[in-house]
Amino acid sequence: MKDSLKKPKPTLESLLRESQVITGKDLIKRAEDRKKEQVLFQEALEFEERHRKPKT
């Protein structure tokens, strides 16, 4: 018989370190960050529209 070397199963800690597992806290934080970025983007668009120089 062959003695094949199997990969050791990854531990939860190693998966968390490699960001292959997302915890609930991380998911909530990502959603909040997306909302903040969307608000900033909208504010930037409004600012640009207010201060846009008309084309002549």
Biotite code that builds the C-alpha atoms (Angstrom):
import biotite.structure as struc

atoms = struc.array([
    struc.Atom([0.000, 0.000, 0.000], chain_id="A", res_id=1, res_name="MET", atom_name="CA", element="C"),
    struc.Atom([1.029, 3.523, -0.633], chain_id="A", res_id=2, res_name="LYS", atom_name="CA", element="C"),
    struc.Atom([1.584, 5.842, 2.247], chain_id="A", res_id=3, res_name="ASP", atom_name="CA", element="C"),
    struc.Atom([0.056, 9.017, 0.881], chain_id="A", res_id=4, res_name="SER", atom_name="CA", element="C"),
    struc.Atom([0.517, 12.185, 2.848], chain_id="A", res_id=5, res_name="LEU", atom_name="CA", element="C"),
    struc.Atom([-2.746, 13.936, 3.469], chain_id="A", res_id=6, res_name="LYS", atom_name="CA", element="C"),
    struc.Atom([-2.974, 17.629, 4.115], chain_id="A", res_id=7, res_name="LYS", atom_name="CA", element="C"),
    struc.Atom([-3.771, 18.372, 7.725], chain_id="A", res_id=8, res_name="PRO", atom_name="CA", element="C"),
    struc.Atom([-7.239, 19.754, 8.225], chain_id="A", res_id=9, res_name="LYS", atom_name="CA", element="C"),
    struc.Atom([-7.184, 23.512, 8.747], chain_id="A", res_id=10, res_name="PRO", atom_name="CA", element="C"),
    struc.Atom([-8.087, 24.762, 12.170], chain_id="A", res_id=11, res_name="THR", atom_name="CA", element="C"),
    struc.Atom([-10.649, 27.478, 12.768], chain_id="A", res_id=12, res_name="LEU", atom_name="CA", element="C"),
    struc.Atom([-7.903, 29.836, 13.899], chain_id="A", res_id=13, res_name="GLU", atom_name="CA", element="C"),
    struc.Atom([-5.889, 29.331, 10.711], chain_id="A", res_id=14, res_name="SER", atom_name="CA", element="C"),
    struc.Atom([-8.988, 29.885, 8.574], chain_id="A", res_id=15, res_name="LEU", atom_name="CA", element="C"),
    struc.Atom([-9.792, 33.096, 10.458], chain_id="A", res_id=16, res_name="LEU", atom_name="CA", element="C"),
    struc.Atom([-6.232, 34.317, 9.991], chain_id="A", res_id=17, res_name="ARG", atom_name="CA", element="C"),
    struc.Atom([-6.426, 33.643, 6.245], chain_id="A", res_id=18, res_name="GLU", atom_name="CA", element="C"),
    struc.Atom([-9.853, 35.345, 6.067], chain_id="A", res_id=19, res_name="SER", atom_name="CA", element="C"),
    struc.Atom([-11.504, 32.258, 4.602], chain_id="A", res_id=20, res_name="GLN", atom_name="CA", element="C"),
    struc.Atom([-14.166, 32.263, 7.310], chain_id="A", res_id=21, res_name="VAL", atom_name="CA", element="C"),
    struc.Atom([-16.307, 35.321, 7.954], chain_id="A", res_id=22, res_name="ILE", atom_name="CA", element="C"),
    struc.Atom([-17.676, 35.864, 11.417], chain_id="A", res_id=23, res_name="THR", atom_name="CA", element="C"),
    struc.Atom([-20.953, 37.635, 12.091], chain_id="A", res_id=24, res_name="GLY", atom_name="CA", element="C"),
    struc.Atom([-19.126, 40.675, 13.453], chain_id="A", res_id=25, res_name="LYS", atom_name="CA", element="C"),
    struc.Atom([-17.078, 40.921, 10.269], chain_id="A", res_id=26, res_name="ASP", atom_name="CA", element="C"),
    struc.Atom([-20.208, 40.650, 8.142], chain_id="A", res_id=27, res_name="LEU", atom_name="CA", element="C"),
    struc.Atom([-21.964, 43.421, 10.079], chain_id="A", res_id=28, res_name="ILE", atom_name="CA", element="C"),
    struc.Atom([-18.858, 45.628, 9.930], chain_id="A", res_id=29, res_name="LYS", atom_name="CA", element="C"),
    struc.Atom([-18.576, 45.154, 6.160], chain_id="A", res_id=30, res_name="ARG", atom_name="CA", element="C"),
    struc.Atom([-22.238, 46.097, 5.704], chain_id="A", res_id=31, res_name="ALA", atom_name="CA", element="C"),
    struc.Atom([-21.784, 49.226, 7.833], chain_id="A", res_id=32, res_name="GLU", atom_name="CA", element="C"),
    struc.Atom([-18.643, 50.172, 5.910], chain_id="A", res_id=33, res_name="ASP", atom_name="CA", element="C"),
    struc.Atom([-20.505, 49.761, 2.607], chain_id="A", res_id=34, res_name="ARG", atom_name="CA", element="C"),
    struc.Atom([-23.291, 52.034, 3.862], chain_id="A", res_id=35, res_name="LYS", atom_name="CA", element="C"),
    struc.Atom([-20.764, 54.685, 4.954], chain_id="A", res_id=36, res_name="LYS", atom_name="CA", element="C"),
    struc.Atom([-18.981, 54.524, 1.603], chain_id="A", res_id=37, res_name="GLU", atom_name="CA", element="C"),
    struc.Atom([-22.298, 54.854, -0.242], chain_id="A", res_id=38, res_name="GLN", atom_name="CA", element="C"),
    struc.Atom([-23.225, 57.943, 1.812], chain_id="A", res_id=39, res_name="VAL", atom_name="CA", element="C"),
    struc.Atom([-19.818, 59.524, 1.114], chain_id="A", res_id=40, res_name="LEU", atom_name="CA", element="C"),
    struc.Atom([-20.178, 58.759, -2.574], chain_id="A", res_id=41, res_name="PHE", atom_name="CA", element="C"),
    struc.Atom([-23.620, 60.385, -2.701], chain_id="A", res_id=42, res_name="GLN", atom_name="CA", element="C"),
    struc.Atom([-22.295, 63.467, -0.892], chain_id="A", res_id=43, res_name="GLU", atom_name="CA", element="C"),
    struc.Atom([-19.412, 63.701, -3.355], chain_id="A", res_id=44, res_name="ALA", atom_name="CA", element="C"),
    struc.Atom([-21.799, 63.447, -6.303], chain_id="A", res_id=45, res_name="LEU", atom_name="CA", element="C"),
    struc.Atom([-24.034, 66.178, -4.889], chain_id="A", res_id=46, res_name="GLU", atom_name="CA", element="C"),
    struc.Atom([-21.014, 68.405, -4.237], chain_id="A", res_id=47, res_name="PHE", atom_name="CA", element="C"),
    struc.Atom([-19.762, 67.910, -7.801], chain_id="A", res_id=48, res_name="GLU", atom_name="CA", element="C"),
    struc.Atom([-23.200, 68.679, -9.243], chain_id="A", res_id=49, res_name="GLU", atom_name="CA", element="C"),
    struc.Atom([-23.479, 71.886, -7.197], chain_id="A", res_id=50, res_name="ARG", atom_name="CA", element="C"),
    struc.Atom([-20.003, 73.108, -8.121], chain_id="A", res_id=51, res_name="HIS", atom_name="CA", element="C"),
    struc.Atom([-19.844, 71.970, -11.725], chain_id="A", res_id=52, res_name="ARG", atom_name="CA", element="C"),
    struc.Atom([-18.899, 74.675, -14.177], chain_id="A", res_id=53, res_name="LYS", atom_name="CA", element="C"),
    struc.Atom([-21.300, 74.841, -17.106], chain_id="A", res_id=54, res_name="PRO", atom_name="CA", element="C"),
    struc.Atom([-19.860, 73.850, -20.465], chain_id="A", res_id=55, res_name="LYS", atom_name="CA", element="C"),
    struc.Atom([-19.734, 76.683, -22.973], chain_id="A", res_id=56, res_name="THR", atom_name="CA", element="C"),
])
